[in-house]
């Protein structure tokens, strides 16, 4: 595993972080509360991050960020699908509008708090109209570090015999 300096992909990482907060805020709005905020985690997939199955309206849905296809996709248990692309030069306000449209198209009418949390960027998603960097190669390389860390944590937790957050 090749370690990469955060500074080499910081702009792309921030874009992914802001979009992933939309997924987390969607889960926060739709999922019943669980101890230690377990309901808002975004588990890793082979290609990015997922909400897992979330109850919404009269069905349930999954929202994923695929860093290999550079897409955010939503699928509902009633068969509806919608997605949008992650592209260089788009603003967070553009992504947020796409995210809200995507949820509406699959029948998930969630109202989320548009203010990013626990990061230096505090401009609400719908007001953040500055063009953002998104480099697909950087995103894939950065994701490789998430996958490496996940494997390392699993190895550490294997001998730990009590509640975990994975």
C-alpha positions, 0 to 999 in steps of 0.5 A: 500500500502506497501512503500518500500525503494528505496535502497531495489530495486535500482538495479532492478529499474535502470535496468527498468529505462534503458530499459524504456528509450529505449521506450521513445527514440523510441517515441522521434524518431517517434512521432511528437513533442508536447508541454512540451515533451508530446510525450515521456511520458510512461503511466502506464498500469495495469502491467507496462508501454507503449508507447501507439500507435506510428506511425512507417513505414507503420503502427503503433505500441505499445511497453510495459514493462510488469513487471508481466510477465517480458517481453518487447513486441511490437505489430504492427497494421499490426499484427506483434509481437515480445518480449524479457524477462527481466532476472537477469544477462543480460546486458543493451547491451543485452537488447538494441540488443533485443530491436532493433531486436524486433523493426525490426521484427515488421517493426519499423526501428527507430534509437535512441540515445543510451545514457541514459539521466537524470540519473547517468548512461551515458554509451551508451546502446550498450556499457553497458555490465555489468550484471544487476540485475532484480528481478521480485518480486522487480519489481512488488513491485516497480511498486505498488508504481508507481500505488499508486502515479498515483492514488494520483496524479489523486485525486489531479488533479481532481479539477484542471481545466486546461491542465495536463500531464496525 
